[in-house]
Amino acid sequence: MADTPDITGFDFAPGRISGDDYQTIAAEREDLVKKQLATGHEFMYQHYARLLREVEKSYERATKANIVLERKQRREESKKRREQLKAQAAHR
């Protein structure tokens, strides 16, 4: 068990992604696609294909999590705006 890394303090839930995390995963995926298309050898082409299959799993999760994050932010902004409008209406 000494080889097990200490992961306390980390939250690996897919709903806990930041916009920067999403951008990083998207950029890494795009970089692998470019590398795959630029390679001149079948072995390396297949190597990048295998990497892309795995990265695309994370990309899919990150995309879904990013959508959830955007919805949450939009709901919070909408709630604040509604409260502002209610406060304005109360002052009239």
PyMOL Python script that loads the backbone (N, CA, C, O; Angstrom):
from pymol import cmd

cmd.read_pdbstr("""\
ATOM      1  N   MET A   1       0.804  -1.193   0.000  1.00  0.00           N
ATOM      2  CA  MET A   1       0.000   0.000   0.000  1.00  0.00           C
ATOM      3  C   MET A   1       0.846   1.255   0.000  1.00  0.00           C
ATOM      4  O   MET A   1       0.318   2.350  -0.196  1.00  0.00           O
ATOM      5  N   ALA A   2       2.134   1.128   0.213  1.00  0.00           N
ATOM      6  CA  ALA A   2       3.004   2.295   0.227  1.00  0.00           C
ATOM      7  C   ALA A   2       3.095   2.929  -1.155  1.00  0.00           C
ATOM      8  O   ALA A   2       3.419   4.111  -1.279  1.00  0.00           O
ATOM      9  N   ASP A   3       2.809   2.141  -2.199  1.00  0.00           N
ATOM     10  CA  ASP A   3       2.866   2.659  -3.565  1.00  0.00           C
ATOM     11  C   ASP A   3       1.626   3.460  -3.935  1.00  0.00           C
ATOM     12  O   ASP A   3       1.619   4.147  -4.957  1.00  0.00           O
ATOM     13  N   THR A   4       0.577   3.383  -3.121  1.00  0.00           N
ATOM     14  CA  THR A   4      -0.668   4.076  -3.414  1.00  0.00           C
ATOM     15  C   THR A   4      -0.495   5.563  -3.145  1.00  0.00           C
ATOM     16  O   THR A   4      -0.132   5.957  -2.037  1.00  0.00           O
ATOM     17  N   PRO A   5      -0.753   6.397  -4.158  1.00  0.00           N
ATOM     18  CA  PRO A   5      -0.599   7.834  -3.950  1.00  0.00           C
ATOM     19  C   PRO A   5      -1.692   8.381  -3.033  1.00  0.00           C
ATOM     20  O   PRO A   5      -2.815   7.877  -3.014  1.00  0.00           O
ATOM     21  N   ASP A   6      -1.349   9.402  -2.288  1.00  0.00           N
ATOM     22  CA  ASP A   6      -2.313  10.052  -1.402  1.00  0.00           C
ATOM     23  C   ASP A   6      -3.164  10.991  -2.239  1.00  0.00           C
ATOM     24  O   ASP A   6      -2.666  11.982  -2.773  1.00  0.00           O
ATOM     25  N   ILE A   7      -4.441  10.678  -2.353  1.00  0.00           N
ATOM     26  CA  ILE A   7      -5.319  11.505  -3.187  1.00  0.00           C
ATOM     27  C   ILE A   7      -6.325  12.265  -2.345  1.00  0.00           C
ATOM     28  O   ILE A   7      -7.303  12.790  -2.877  1.00  0.00           O
ATOM     29  N   THR A   8      -6.108  12.334  -1.062  1.00  0.00           N
ATOM     30  CA  THR A   8      -7.046  13.065  -0.220  1.00  0.00           C
ATOM     31  C   THR A   8      -7.025  14.533  -0.612  1.00  0.00           C
ATOM     32  O   THR A   8      -5.980  15.098  -0.936  1.00  0.00           O
ATOM     33  N   GLY A   9      -8.173  15.115  -0.575  1.00  0.00           N
ATOM     34  CA  GLY A   9      -8.271  16.523  -0.935  1.00  0.00           C
ATOM     35  C   GLY A   9      -8.648  16.751  -2.387  1.00  0.00           C
ATOM     36  O   GLY A   9      -8.953  17.878  -2.775  1.00  0.00           O
ATOM     37  N   PHE A  10      -8.632  15.712  -3.185  1.00  0.00           N
ATOM     38  CA  PHE A  10      -8.991  15.854  -4.593  1.00  0.00           C
ATOM     39  C   PHE A  10     -10.416  15.372  -4.807  1.00  0.00           C
ATOM     40  O   PHE A  10     -10.827  14.357  -4.245  1.00  0.00           O
ATOM     41  N   ASP A  11     -11.156  16.089  -5.606  1.00  0.00           N
ATOM     42  CA  ASP A  11     -12.530  15.705  -5.916  1.00  0.00           C
ATOM     43  C   ASP A  11     -12.576  15.325  -7.396  1.00  0.00           C
ATOM     44  O   ASP A  11     -12.464  16.187  -8.268  1.00  0.00           O
ATOM     45  N   PHE A  12     -12.740  14.044  -7.669  1.00  0.00           N
ATOM     46  CA  PHE A  12     -12.704  13.555  -9.037  1.00  0.00           C
ATOM     47  C   PHE A  12     -14.081  13.482  -9.679  1.00  0.00           C
ATOM     48  O   PHE A  12     -14.228  12.892 -10.750  1.00  0.00           O
ATOM     49  N   ALA A  13     -15.077  14.059  -9.059  1.00  0.00           N
ATOM     50  CA  ALA A  13     -16.429  14.042  -9.610  1.00  0.00           C
ATOM     51  C   ALA A  13     -16.455  14.805 -10.927  1.00  0.00           C
ATOM     52  O   ALA A  13     -15.892  15.896 -11.018  1.00  0.00           O
ATOM     53  N   PRO A  14     -17.099  14.247 -11.948  1.00  0.00           N
ATOM     54  CA  PRO A  14     -17.120  14.918 -13.251  1.00  0.00           C
ATOM     55  C   PRO A  14     -17.819  16.272 -13.227  1.00  0.00           C
ATOM     56  O   PRO A  14     -17.598  17.092 -14.117  1.00  0.00           O
ATOM     57  N   GLY A  15     -18.650  16.517 -12.236  1.00  0.00           N
ATOM     58  CA  GLY A  15     -19.323  17.804 -12.136  1.00  0.00           C
ATOM     59  C   GLY A  15     -18.450  18.897 -11.548  1.00  0.00           C
ATOM     60  O   GLY A  15     -18.889  20.039 -11.417  1.00  0.00           O
ATOM     61  N   ARG A  16     -17.235  18.564 -11.198  1.00  0.00           N
ATOM     62  CA  ARG A  16     -16.323  19.511 -10.558  1.00  0.00           C
ATOM     63  C   ARG A  16     -15.217  19.918 -11.527  1.00  0.00           C
ATOM     64  O   ARG A  16     -14.036  19.746 -11.228  1.00  0.00           O
ATOM     65  N   ILE A  17     -15.583  20.439 -12.650  1.00  0.00           N
ATOM     66  CA  ILE A  17     -14.607  20.833 -13.659  1.00  0.00           C
ATOM     67  C   ILE A  17     -14.649  22.349 -13.800  1.00  0.00           C
ATOM     68  O   ILE A  17     -15.701  22.970 -13.648  1.00  0.00           O
ATOM     69  N   SER A  18     -13.515  22.923 -14.085  1.00  0.00           N
ATOM     70  CA  SER A  18     -13.488  24.361 -14.323  1.00  0.00           C
ATOM     71  C   SER A  18     -13.428  24.597 -15.830  1.00  0.00           C
ATOM     72  O   SER A  18     -13.149  23.680 -16.603  1.00  0.00           O
ATOM     73  N   GLY A  19     -13.685  25.803 -16.226  1.00  0.00           N
ATOM     74  CA  GLY A  19     -13.585  26.149 -17.640  1.00  0.00           C
ATOM     75  C   GLY A  19     -12.172  25.942 -18.162  1.00  0.00           C
ATOM     76  O   GLY A  19     -11.978  25.545 -19.311  1.00  0.00           O
ATOM     77  N   ASP A  20     -11.183  26.211 -17.311  1.00  0.00           N
ATOM     78  CA  ASP A  20      -9.781  26.007 -17.709  1.00  0.00           C
ATOM     79  C   ASP A  20      -9.480  24.535 -17.933  1.00  0.00           C
ATOM     80  O   ASP A  20      -8.743  24.182 -18.853  1.00  0.00           O
ATOM     81  N   ASP A  21     -10.050  23.670 -17.092  1.00  0.00           N
ATOM     82  CA  ASP A  21      -9.851  22.228 -17.265  1.00  0.00           C
ATOM     83  C   ASP A  21     -10.394  21.784 -18.622  1.00  0.00           C
ATOM     84  O   ASP A  21      -9.748  21.033 -19.353  1.00  0.00           O
ATOM     85  N   TYR A  22     -11.585  22.262 -18.938  1.00  0.00           N
ATOM     86  CA  TYR A  22     -12.194  21.915 -20.221  1.00  0.00           C
ATOM     87  C   TYR A  22     -11.318  22.384 -21.377  1.00  0.00           C
ATOM     88  O   TYR A  22     -11.093  21.633 -22.327  1.00  0.00           O
ATOM     89  N   GLN A  23     -10.824  23.616 -21.306  1.00  0.00           N
ATOM     90  CA  GLN A  23      -9.974  24.154 -22.375  1.00  0.00           C
ATOM     91  C   GLN A  23      -8.690  23.340 -22.521  1.00  0.00           C
ATOM     92  O   GLN A  23      -8.224  23.117 -23.639  1.00  0.00           O
ATOM     93  N   THR A  24      -8.122  22.900 -21.416  1.00  0.00           N
ATOM     94  CA  THR A  24      -6.897  22.090 -21.454  1.00  0.00           C
ATOM     95  C   THR A  24      -7.150  20.763 -22.158  1.00  0.00           C
ATOM     96  O   THR A  24      -6.376  20.358 -23.026  1.00  0.00           O
ATOM     97  N   ILE A  25      -8.226  20.091 -21.786  1.00  0.00           N
ATOM     98  CA  ILE A  25      -8.541  18.795 -22.403  1.00  0.00           C
ATOM     99  C   ILE A  25      -8.830  18.967 -23.881  1.00  0.00           C
ATOM    100  O   ILE A  25      -8.385  18.154 -24.692  1.00  0.00           O
ATOM    101  N   ALA A  26      -9.570  20.014 -24.255  1.00  0.00           N
ATOM    102  CA  ALA A  26      -9.882  20.262 -25.666  1.00  0.00           C
ATOM    103  C   ALA A  26      -8.611  20.552 -26.457  1.00  0.00           C
ATOM    104  O   ALA A  26      -8.461  20.078 -27.583  1.00  0.00           O
ATOM    105  N   ALA A  27      -7.697  21.327 -25.876  1.00  0.00           N
ATOM    106  CA  ALA A  27      -6.439  21.654 -26.565  1.00  0.00           C
ATOM    107  C   ALA A  27      -5.571  20.408 -26.737  1.00  0.00           C
ATOM    108  O   ALA A  27      -4.963  20.219 -27.791  1.00  0.00           O
ATOM    109  N   GLU A  28      -5.509  19.563 -25.718  1.00  0.00           N
ATOM    110  CA  GLU A  28      -4.725  18.326 -25.819  1.00  0.00           C
ATOM    111  C   GLU A  28      -5.295  17.418 -26.896  1.00  0.00           C
ATOM    112  O   GLU A  28      -4.548  16.811 -27.663  1.00  0.00           O
ATOM    113  N   ARG A  29      -6.607  17.326 -26.954  1.00  0.00           N
ATOM    114  CA  ARG A  29      -7.253  16.500 -27.980  1.00  0.00           C
ATOM    115  C   ARG A  29      -6.930  17.037 -29.375  1.00  0.00           C
ATOM    116  O   ARG A  29      -6.583  16.278 -30.280  1.00  0.00           O
ATOM    117  N   GLU A  30      -7.048  18.340 -29.531  1.00  0.00           N
ATOM    118  CA  GLU A  30      -6.757  18.956 -30.826  1.00  0.00           C
ATOM    119  C   GLU A  30      -5.298  18.732 -31.226  1.00  0.00           C
ATOM    120  O   GLU A  30      -5.006  18.488 -32.396  1.00  0.00           O
ATOM    121  N   ASP A  31      -4.389  18.815 -30.266  1.00  0.00           N
ATOM    122  CA  ASP A  31      -2.975  18.585 -30.536  1.00  0.00           C
ATOM    123  C   ASP A  31      -2.728  17.156 -31.016  1.00  0.00           C
ATOM    124  O   ASP A  31      -1.948  16.933 -31.942  1.00  0.00           O
ATOM    125  N   LEU A  32      -3.396  16.188 -30.383  1.00  0.00           N
ATOM    126  CA  LEU A  32      -3.226  14.794 -30.807  1.00  0.00           C
ATOM    127  C   LEU A  32      -3.782  14.561 -32.214  1.00  0.00           C
ATOM    128  O   LEU A  32      -3.205  13.805 -32.995  1.00  0.00           O
ATOM    129  N   VAL A  33      -4.889  15.204 -32.531  1.00  0.00           N
ATOM    130  CA  VAL A  33      -5.456  15.079 -33.877  1.00  0.00           C
ATOM    131  C   VAL A  33      -4.465  15.611 -34.902  1.00  0.00           C
ATOM    132  O   VAL A  33      -4.249  14.984 -35.939  1.00  0.00           O
ATOM    133  N   LYS A  34      -3.863  16.759 -34.620  1.00  0.00           N
ATOM    134  CA  LYS A  34      -2.882  17.341 -35.540  1.00  0.00           C
ATOM    135  C   LYS A  34      -1.678  16.429 -35.695  1.00  0.00           C
ATOM    136  O   LYS A  34      -1.185  16.236 -36.806  1.00  0.00           O
ATOM    137  N   LYS A  35      -1.200  15.865 -34.593  1.00  0.00           N
ATOM    138  CA  LYS A  35      -0.054  14.965 -34.647  1.00  0.00           C
ATOM    139  C   LYS A  35      -0.383  13.720 -35.455  1.00  0.00           C
ATOM    140  O   LYS A  35       0.442  13.243 -36.234  1.00  0.00           O
ATOM    141  N   GLN A  36      -1.585  13.197 -35.271  1.00  0.00           N
ATOM    142  CA  GLN A  36      -1.983  12.003 -36.011  1.00  0.00           C
ATOM    143  C   GLN A  36      -2.005  12.275 -37.509  1.00  0.00           C
ATOM    144  O   GLN A  36      -1.522  11.463 -38.298  1.00  0.00           O
ATOM    145  N   LEU A  37      -2.562  13.410 -37.899  1.00  0.00           N
ATOM    146  CA  LEU A  37      -2.662  13.728 -39.320  1.00  0.00           C
ATOM    147  C   LEU A  37      -1.317  14.092 -39.931  1.00  0.00           C
ATOM    148  O   LEU A  37      -1.132  13.970 -41.142  1.00  0.00           O
ATOM    149  N   ALA A  38      -0.370  14.540 -39.098  1.00  0.00           N
ATOM    150  CA  ALA A  38       0.941  14.948 -39.604  1.00  0.00           C
ATOM    151  C   ALA A  38       1.935  13.795 -39.687  1.00  0.00           C
ATOM    152  O   ALA A  38       2.976  13.932 -40.331  1.00  0.00           O
ATOM    153  N   THR A  39       1.644  12.675 -39.061  1.00  0.00           N
ATOM    154  CA  THR A  39       2.606  11.578 -39.031  1.00  0.00           C
ATOM    155  C   THR A  39       2.746  10.929 -40.413  1.00  0.00           C
ATOM    156  O   THR A  39       1.822  10.940 -41.226  1.00  0.00           O
ATOM    157  N   GLY A  40       3.913  10.375 -40.642  1.00  0.00           N
ATOM    158  CA  GLY A  40       4.176   9.733 -41.924  1.00  0.00           C
ATOM    159  C   GLY A  40       4.310   8.224 -41.821  1.00  0.00           C
ATOM    160  O   GLY A  40       4.656   7.562 -42.800  1.00  0.00           O
ATOM    161  N   HIS A  41       4.038   7.673 -40.642  1.00  0.00           N
ATOM    162  CA  HIS A  41       4.198   6.232 -40.439  1.00  0.00           C
ATOM    163  C   HIS A  41       2.906   5.636 -39.893  1.00  0.00           C
ATOM    164  O   HIS A  41       2.227   6.247 -39.067  1.00  0.00           O
ATOM    165  N   GLU A  42       2.583   4.460 -40.353  1.00  0.00           N
ATOM    166  CA  GLU A  42       1.364   3.787 -39.916  1.00  0.00           C
ATOM    167  C   GLU A  42       1.392   3.494 -38.418  1.00  0.00           C
ATOM    168  O   GLU A  42       0.377   3.629 -37.736  1.00  0.00           O
ATOM    169  N   PHE A  43       2.563   3.091 -37.908  1.00  0.00           N
ATOM    170  CA  PHE A  43       2.658   2.783 -36.483  1.00  0.00           C
ATOM    171  C   PHE A  43       2.286   4.007 -35.645  1.00  0.00           C
ATOM    172  O   PHE A  43       1.494   3.902 -34.708  1.00  0.00           O
ATOM    173  N   MET A  44       2.850   5.154 -35.977  1.00  0.00           N
ATOM    174  CA  MET A  44       2.566   6.370 -35.208  1.00  0.00           C
ATOM    175  C   MET A  44       1.118   6.816 -35.414  1.00  0.00           C
ATOM    176  O   MET A  44       0.490   7.332 -34.490  1.00  0.00           O
ATOM    177  N   TYR A  45       0.593   6.619 -36.616  1.00  0.00           N
ATOM    178  CA  TYR A  45      -0.809   6.964 -36.870  1.00  0.00           C
ATOM    179  C   TYR A  45      -1.709   6.160 -35.933  1.00  0.00           C
ATOM    180  O   TYR A  45      -2.629   6.713 -35.331  1.00  0.00           O
ATOM    181  N   GLN A  46      -1.448   4.863 -35.807  1.00  0.00           N
ATOM    182  CA  GLN A  46      -2.229   3.997 -34.931  1.00  0.00           C
ATOM    183  C   GLN A  46      -1.993   4.346 -33.458  1.00  0.00           C
ATOM    184  O   GLN A  46      -2.907   4.270 -32.638  1.00  0.00           O
ATOM    185  N   HIS A  47      -0.760   4.727 -33.139  1.00  0.00           N
ATOM    186  CA  HIS A  47      -0.433   5.147 -31.779  1.00  0.00           C
ATOM    187  C   HIS A  47      -1.301   6.338 -31.381  1.00  0.00           C
ATOM    188  O   HIS A  47      -1.897   6.349 -30.303  1.00  0.00           O
ATOM    189  N   TYR A  48      -1.368   7.335 -32.253  1.00  0.00           N
ATOM    190  CA  TYR A  48      -2.189   8.511 -31.955  1.00  0.00           C
ATOM    191  C   TYR A  48      -3.677   8.170 -31.952  1.00  0.00           C
ATOM    192  O   TYR A  48      -4.451   8.774 -31.208  1.00  0.00           O
ATOM    193  N   ALA A  49      -4.074   7.220 -32.768  1.00  0.00           N
ATOM    194  CA  ALA A  49      -5.475   6.794 -32.774  1.00  0.00           C
ATOM    195  C   ALA A  49      -5.844   6.184 -31.424  1.00  0.00           C
ATOM    196  O   ALA A  49      -6.925   6.448 -30.897  1.00  0.00           O
ATOM    197  N   ARG A  50      -4.949   5.368 -30.864  1.00  0.00           N
ATOM    198  CA  ARG A  50      -5.210   4.764 -29.553  1.00  0.00           C
ATOM    199  C   ARG A  50      -5.267   5.844 -28.467  1.00  0.00           C
ATOM    200  O   ARG A  50      -6.143   5.823 -27.603  1.00  0.00           O
ATOM    201  N   LEU A  51      -4.336   6.772 -28.525  1.00  0.00           N
ATOM    202  CA  LEU A  51      -4.348   7.864 -27.541  1.00  0.00           C
ATOM    203  C   LEU A  51      -5.630   8.691 -27.655  1.00  0.00           C
ATOM    204  O   LEU A  51      -6.230   9.068 -26.648  1.00  0.00           O
ATOM    205  N   LEU A  52      -6.031   8.962 -28.874  1.00  0.00           N
ATOM    206  CA  LEU A  52      -7.242   9.759 -29.089  1.00  0.00           C
ATOM    207  C   LEU A  52      -8.487   9.065 -28.552  1.00  0.00           C
ATOM    208  O   LEU A  52      -9.372   9.718 -28.000  1.00  0.00           O
ATOM    209  N   ARG A  53      -8.561   7.751 -28.710  1.00  0.00           N
ATOM    210  CA  ARG A  53      -9.720   7.025 -28.185  1.00  0.00           C
ATOM    211  C   ARG A  53      -9.837   7.236 -26.675  1.00  0.00           C
ATOM    212  O   ARG A  53     -10.937   7.426 -26.157  1.00  0.00           O
ATOM    213  N   GLU A  54      -8.724   7.205 -25.981  1.00  0.00           N
ATOM    214  CA  GLU A  54      -8.752   7.399 -24.532  1.00  0.00           C
ATOM    215  C   GLU A  54      -9.005   8.858 -24.168  1.00  0.00           C
ATOM    216  O   GLU A  54      -9.771   9.147 -23.249  1.00  0.00           O
ATOM    217  N   VAL A  55      -8.367   9.770 -24.881  1.00  0.00           N
ATOM    218  CA  VAL A  55      -8.554  11.195 -24.597  1.00  0.00           C
ATOM    219  C   VAL A  55      -9.990  11.610 -24.885  1.00  0.00           C
ATOM    220  O   VAL A  55     -10.543  12.462 -24.189  1.00  0.00           O
ATOM    221  N   GLU A  56     -10.592  11.017 -25.900  1.00  0.00           N
ATOM    222  CA  GLU A  56     -11.964  11.375 -26.240  1.00  0.00           C
ATOM    223  C   GLU A  56     -12.955  10.976 -25.153  1.00  0.00           C
ATOM    224  O   GLU A  56     -14.017  11.586 -25.033  1.00  0.00           O
ATOM    225  N   LYS A  57     -12.623   9.963 -24.363  1.00  0.00           N
ATOM    226  CA  LYS A  57     -13.471   9.614 -23.220  1.00  0.00           C
ATOM    227  C   LYS A  57     -13.469  10.770 -22.220  1.00  0.00           C
ATOM    228  O   LYS A  57     -14.522  11.179 -21.731  1.00  0.00           O
ATOM    229  N   SER A  58     -12.291  11.285 -21.924  1.00  0.00           N
ATOM    230  CA  SER A  58     -12.194  12.429 -21.009  1.00  0.00           C
ATOM    231  C   SER A  58     -12.812  13.668 -21.628  1.00  0.00           C
ATOM    232  O   SER A  58     -13.459  14.458 -20.941  1.00  0.00           O
ATOM    233  N   TYR A  59     -12.612  13.837 -22.925  1.00  0.00           N
ATOM    234  CA  TYR A  59     -13.173  14.999 -23.618  1.00  0.00           C
ATOM    235  C   TYR A  59     -14.702  14.978 -23.544  1.00  0.00           C
ATOM    236  O   TYR A  59     -15.336  16.010 -23.323  1.00  0.00           O
ATOM    237  N   GLU A  60     -15.276  13.806 -23.730  1.00  0.00           N
ATOM    238  CA  GLU A  60     -16.735  13.682 -23.650  1.00  0.00           C
ATOM    239  C   GLU A  60     -17.226  14.017 -22.247  1.00  0.00           C
ATOM    240  O   GLU A  60     -18.200  14.753 -22.083  1.00  0.00           O
ATOM    241  N   ARG A  61     -16.550  13.476 -21.239  1.00  0.00           N
ATOM    242  CA  ARG A  61     -16.927  13.772 -19.855  1.00  0.00           C
ATOM    243  C   ARG A  61     -16.762  15.262 -19.563  1.00  0.00           C
ATOM    244  O   ARG A  61     -17.622  15.882 -18.937  1.00  0.00           O
ATOM    245  N   ALA A  62     -15.652  15.824 -20.023  1.00  0.00           N
ATOM    246  CA  ALA A  62     -15.387  17.240 -19.775  1.00  0.00           C
ATOM    247  C   ALA A  62     -16.413  18.117 -20.475  1.00  0.00           C
ATOM    248  O   ALA A  62     -16.838  19.133 -19.926  1.00  0.00           O
ATOM    249  N   THR A  63     -16.815  17.736 -21.684  1.00  0.00           N
ATOM    250  CA  THR A  63     -17.810  18.508 -22.422  1.00  0.00           C
ATOM    251  C   THR A  63     -19.139  18.506 -21.671  1.00  0.00           C
ATOM    252  O   THR A  63     -19.768  19.552 -21.509  1.00  0.00           O
ATOM    253  N   LYS A  64     -19.560  17.339 -21.217  1.00  0.00           N
ATOM    254  CA  LYS A  64     -20.811  17.244 -20.461  1.00  0.00           C
ATOM    255  C   LYS A  64     -20.719  18.032 -19.160  1.00  0.00           C
ATOM    256  O   LYS A  64     -21.654  18.741 -18.790  1.00  0.00           O
ATOM    257  N   ALA A  65     -19.596  17.906 -18.470  1.00  0.00           N
ATOM    258  CA  ALA A  65     -19.409  18.634 -17.212  1.00  0.00           C
ATOM    259  C   ALA A  65     -19.373  20.139 -17.452  1.00  0.00           C
ATOM    260  O   ALA A  65     -19.879  20.914 -16.641  1.00  0.00           O
ATOM    261  N   ASN A  66     -18.772  20.550 -18.571  1.00  0.00           N
ATOM    262  CA  ASN A  66     -18.708  21.979 -18.892  1.00  0.00           C
ATOM    263  C   ASN A  66     -20.099  22.535 -19.181  1.00  0.00           C
ATOM    264  O   ASN A  66     -20.408  23.669 -18.815  1.00  0.00           O
ATOM    265  N   ILE A  67     -20.927  21.745 -19.829  1.00  0.00           N
ATOM    266  CA  ILE A  67     -22.305  22.172 -20.090  1.00  0.00           C
ATOM    267  C   ILE A  67     -23.044  22.359 -18.768  1.00  0.00           C
ATOM    268  O   ILE A  67     -23.777  23.332 -18.593  1.00  0.00           O
ATOM    269  N   VAL A  68     -22.850  21.433 -17.847  1.00  0.00           N
ATOM    270  CA  VAL A  68     -23.480  21.541 -16.527  1.00  0.00           C
ATOM    271  C   VAL A  68     -22.978  22.801 -15.819  1.00  0.00           C
ATOM    272  O   VAL A  68     -23.762  23.532 -15.213  1.00  0.00           O
ATOM    273  N   LEU A  69     -21.674  23.050 -15.898  1.00  0.00           N
ATOM    274  CA  LEU A  69     -21.094  24.236 -15.280  1.00  0.00           C
ATOM    275  C   LEU A  69     -21.668  25.511 -15.887  1.00  0.00           C
ATOM    276  O   LEU A  69     -22.002  26.446 -15.159  1.00  0.00           O
ATOM    277  N   GLU A  70     -21.784  25.558 -17.202  1.00  0.00           N
ATOM    278  CA  GLU A  70     -22.345  26.735 -17.866  1.00  0.00           C
ATOM    279  C   GLU A  70     -23.801  26.956 -17.467  1.00  0.00           C
ATOM    280  O   GLU A  70     -24.220  28.093 -17.248  1.00  0.00           O
ATOM    281  N   ARG A  71     -24.565  25.883 -17.372  1.00  0.00           N
ATOM    282  CA  ARG A  71     -25.968  26.001 -16.949  1.00  0.00           C
ATOM    283  C   ARG A  71     -26.062  26.552 -15.531  1.00  0.00           C
ATOM    284  O   ARG A  71     -26.887  27.419 -15.242  1.00  0.00           O
ATOM    285  N   LYS A  72     -25.212  26.043 -14.658  1.00  0.00           N
ATOM    286  CA  LYS A  72     -25.210  26.489 -13.266  1.00  0.00           C
ATOM    287  C   LYS A  72     -24.888  27.983 -13.190  1.00  0.00           C
ATOM    288  O   LYS A  72     -25.552  28.730 -12.471  1.00  0.00           O
ATOM    289  N   GLN A  73     -23.872  28.410 -13.930  1.00  0.00           N
ATOM    290  CA  GLN A  73     -23.504  29.823 -13.933  1.00  0.00           C
ATOM    291  C   GLN A  73     -24.632  30.685 -14.498  1.00  0.00           C
ATOM    292  O   GLN A  73     -24.915  31.767 -13.983  1.00  0.00           O
ATOM    293  N   ARG A  74     -25.264  30.202 -15.550  1.00  0.00           N
ATOM    294  CA  ARG A  74     -26.362  30.942 -16.170  1.00  0.00           C
ATOM    295  C   ARG A  74     -27.543  31.066 -15.210  1.00  0.00           C
ATOM    296  O   ARG A  74     -28.172  32.121 -15.135  1.00  0.00           O
ATOM    297  N   ARG A  75     -27.847  29.992 -14.473  1.00  0.00           N
ATOM    298  CA  ARG A  75     -28.933  30.039 -13.489  1.00  0.00           C
ATOM    299  C   ARG A  75     -28.619  31.038 -12.382  1.00  0.00           C
ATOM    300  O   ARG A  75     -29.497  31.785 -11.951  1.00  0.00           O
ATOM    301  N   GLU A  76     -27.364  31.054 -11.917  1.00  0.00           N
ATOM    302  CA  GLU A  76     -26.974  31.998 -10.867  1.00  0.00           C
ATOM    303  C   GLU A  76     -27.100  33.440 -11.357  1.00  0.00           C
ATOM    304  O   GLU A  76     -27.602  34.301 -10.635  1.00  0.00           O
ATOM    305  N   GLU A  77     -26.646  33.701 -12.577  1.00  0.00           N
ATOM    306  CA  GLU A  77     -26.751  35.045 -13.142  1.00  0.00           C
ATOM    307  C   GLU A  77     -28.214  35.442 -13.324  1.00  0.00           C
ATOM    308  O   GLU A  77     -28.593  36.584 -13.067  1.00  0.00           O
ATOM    309  N   SER A  78     -29.018  34.500 -13.764  1.00  0.00           N
ATOM    310  CA  SER A  78     -30.436  34.765 -13.959  1.00  0.00           C
ATOM    311  C   SER A  78     -31.118  35.067 -12.629  1.00  0.00           C
ATOM    312  O   SER A  78     -31.949  35.972 -12.542  1.00  0.00           O
ATOM    313  N   LYS A  79     -30.769  34.316 -11.606  1.00  0.00           N
ATOM    314  CA  LYS A  79     -31.351  34.541 -10.284  1.00  0.00           C
ATOM    315  C   LYS A  79     -30.982  35.927  -9.760  1.00  0.00           C
ATOM    316  O   LYS A  79     -31.831  36.626  -9.207  1.00  0.00           O
ATOM    317  N   LYS A  80     -29.726  36.328  -9.930  1.00  0.00           N
ATOM    318  CA  LYS A  80     -29.291  37.660  -9.490  1.00  0.00           C
ATOM    319  C   LYS A  80     -30.043  38.747 -10.243  1.00  0.00           C
ATOM    320  O   LYS A  80     -30.466  39.743  -9.656  1.00  0.00           O
ATOM    321  N   ARG A  81     -30.204  38.552 -11.532  1.00  0.00           N
ATOM    322  CA  ARG A  81     -30.899  39.554 -12.346  1.00  0.00           C
ATOM    323  C   ARG A  81     -32.365  39.667 -11.933  1.00  0.00           C
ATOM    324  O   ARG A  81     -32.895  40.773 -11.826  1.00  0.00           O
ATOM    325  N   ARG A  82     -33.022  38.533 -11.700  1.00  0.00           N
ATOM    326  CA  ARG A  82     -34.419  38.568 -11.252  1.00  0.00           C
ATOM    327  C   ARG A  82     -34.544  39.297  -9.925  1.00  0.00           C
ATOM    328  O   ARG A  82     -35.485  40.065  -9.722  1.00  0.00           O
ATOM    329  N   GLU A  83     -33.595  39.062  -9.015  1.00  0.00           N
ATOM    330  CA  GLU A  83     -33.616  39.748  -7.722  1.00  0.00           C
ATOM    331  C   GLU A  83     -33.435  41.258  -7.905  1.00  0.00           C
ATOM    332  O   GLU A  83     -34.076  42.048  -7.212  1.00  0.00           O
ATOM    333  N   GLN A  84     -32.566  41.656  -8.831  1.00  0.00           N
ATOM    334  CA  GLN A  84     -32.373  43.085  -9.122  1.00  0.00           C
ATOM    335  C   GLN A  84     -33.655  43.703  -9.660  1.00  0.00           C
ATOM    336  O   GLN A  84     -34.032  44.808  -9.268  1.00  0.00           O
ATOM    337  N   LEU A  85     -34.314  42.995 -10.547  1.00  0.00           N
ATOM    338  CA  LEU A  85     -35.558  43.507 -11.128  1.00  0.00           C
ATOM    339  C   LEU A  85     -36.658  43.613 -10.074  1.00  0.00           C
ATOM    340  O   LEU A  85     -37.431  44.571 -10.072  1.00  0.00           O
ATOM    341  N   LYS A  86     -36.725  42.628  -9.182  1.00  0.00           N
ATOM    342  CA  LYS A  86     -37.707  42.676  -8.104  1.00  0.00           C
ATOM    343  C   LYS A  86     -37.438  43.867  -7.183  1.00  0.00           C
ATOM    344  O   LYS A  86     -38.365  44.550  -6.748  1.00  0.00           O
ATOM    345  N   ALA A  87     -36.157  44.105  -6.895  1.00  0.00           N
ATOM    346  CA  ALA A  87     -35.792  45.209  -6.015  1.00  0.00           C
ATOM    347  C   ALA A  87     -36.150  46.552  -6.672  1.00  0.00           C
ATOM    348  O   ALA A  87     -36.617  47.472  -6.002  1.00  0.00           O
ATOM    349  N   GLN A  88     -35.927  46.650  -7.977  1.00  0.00           N
ATOM    350  CA  GLN A  88     -36.281  47.878  -8.709  1.00  0.00           C
ATOM    351  C   GLN A  88     -37.787  48.091  -8.692  1.00  0.00           C
ATOM    352  O   GLN A  88     -38.259  49.215  -8.520  1.00  0.00           O
ATOM    353  N   ALA A  89     -38.529  47.023  -8.870  1.00  0.00           N
ATOM    354  CA  ALA A  89     -39.993  47.132  -8.887  1.00  0.00           C
ATOM    355  C   ALA A  89     -40.528  47.504  -7.505  1.00  0.00           C
ATOM    356  O   ALA A  89     -41.544  48.193  -7.406  1.00  0.00           O
ATOM    357  N   ALA A  90     -39.865  47.064  -6.447  1.00  0.00           N
ATOM    358  CA  ALA A  90     -40.303  47.362  -5.091  1.00  0.00           C
ATOM    359  C   ALA A  90     -40.081  48.831  -4.736  1.00  0.00           C
ATOM    360  O   ALA A  90     -40.810  49.392  -3.918  1.00  0.00           O
ATOM    361  N   HIS A  91     -39.078  49.450  -5.351  1.00  0.00           N
ATOM    362  CA  HIS A  91     -38.773  50.850  -5.075  1.00  0.00           C
ATOM    363  C   HIS A  91     -39.704  51.810  -5.806  1.00  0.00           C
ATOM    364  O   HIS A  91     -39.685  53.006  -5.512  1.00  0.00           O
ATOM    365  N   ARG A  92     -40.483  51.356  -6.705  1.00  0.00           N
ATOM    366  CA  ARG A  92     -41.367  52.227  -7.483  1.00  0.00           C
ATOM    367  C   ARG A  92     -42.677  52.422  -6.830  1.00  0.00           C
ATOM    368  O   ARG A  92     -43.532  53.131  -7.361  1.00  0.00           O
TER     369      ARG A  92
END
""", "prot")
cmd.dss("prot")
cmd.show_as("cartoon", "prot")
cmd.util.cbc("prot")
cmd.orient("prot")
